[in-house]
Amino acid sequence: MANKRHVALGLTDDDVLEMYRTMVLARKIDERMWLLNRAGKMPFVISCQGQEAAQVGAAFALDRNVDYVAPYYRDVGVVLAFGMKAEELIASGFGKAMDPNSGGRQMPGHFGQKKNRIITGSSPVATQVPHAVGFALAAKLEGKQFVTFTSLGDGSTNQGDFHEALNFAGVHKLPVITFVENNRLAISVPYDKQVASENIAIRAKAYGMKGYKVDGQDPLAVYEVVKLARERAINGEGPTLIEAETIRLTSHSSDDNQSVYRSEEELEEIKKNDPIILFGNYLKEVGLLDEEKIKAIDDEINRQVNEATEIAEKAPYPKPETLYDYVYEQ
């Protein structure tokens, strides 16, 4: 039997099976939302496919009872791990009143759920980074033992908000982890046309913080580095910048056509690095999964997604008279 890397990291067999299930659930919710979009039932989808390992590995390394997350629009795996439900995510795609993010007022991917410490995101990319730094400043000023985790894509690291937030976090040694999911595409613009530095993690040095580059297709590698960053933050050692190299299996969003700028050969090649298959292979090697168990998990999650879709589709839309709620003082 292969070496159980997860045990060396302090994870149980049940932990890694739960990580795998969460990755599969994120994928199947995403696939369902694409189908609903193509059927004309859902106006917009922005996908997590290919980035589930990075998201779930990071979320499991945090303390999900006390830490706060300021996710970016692809982070289905993060918000599921922090307690958002499948029917809530699908309801957000339909724009239903039960959508926890905005009550059906925002497009999908604008996550926010107070009870699960998911910080509400706004539409301009990278604005979640200064929001997360603000929460981390509050932790330091109030002497509270929590860490804030924020994520973004590689394209967003070229926005001013990213640089200002990291500089402020570095100056004040704040307990914040900035996690870049680098899929090497800013919509259609390849990495080498948008970033001049050799990688994104190297920028950490300029902000006076630790920087790490990690294989984002390996949830255990991501778990290890995020856990280390969290320990540093809790110990007063300041912020960390992590770059997780990952892949994007779909178009940027349902409004994009990646075949215009990506070849069939490239798309076939990246499918070999599907993180769900890779992590499934590891779990097979250590004797925790076989084809029969994989099918059982798939069947169980398909049922869950079918039920979630039915609940969300039958749920009511927001009432028109609530249009101005939370916009103006009542």
C-alpha angles and dihedrals in degrees: 000000000000122000111279099233091177093061090055087055092053095256122134126222088254090053094056093044088053089050089052092048091050091051091050092046091051090050095048093047088051093048090049092051091052090052091049090049093051089047089058094247099107123043102209143013129186111190139232094188112136094015100072095104093055092047099045095040090054096045093051090053091059128077099255091194096061113010125093127224129204099190131188126235097274096052101109089134093053096049093044090053089050092054110273112142129233093241091051092054093047091046089056088057090052092045092237126166091245090064103122093204098064110339090258095310100110136056116257119280095044093113125192133147120160098199091056094042093246105151114226113254128214128216104255108088118251095018088113090068097068088041089057092046089053091055089048090051089053090052090054096044093047095041093238123158103230135110128217119221122197130179137194142161126265092256091056092059088076093063121101093238090065094053096043092047095048092046091052092046091050095048092050097036092232126186097247132127117206110201119193115199098204109198089161094241130096093197095298101343114102121230096253091058095052107035124050098185118088089249139345098249090064089067089071091079091062090056095047097249141109117273128198134184115206140176102261092195090067113071092193093055089048092047091053096052096041090049089052091048091050092051090050091050094049090048091057094253093128138233132340133208115210126187114200113194107218144150136248111219097185138046115283089264140335088277092058132078110207093186086078092066105017125064125229088243092056092048092049091048095052091050086070086068096053101149094215092057092043094050090043088055091052091050089050091051092054092047099250098111139033132171091272093053092045089054091048091052091046092050092047093050093044088057090048092051092046091052091045091051091050092049093047095044093051094045118105124258117240113280113255091235089064091063094108097040111126091007101084130020107269 
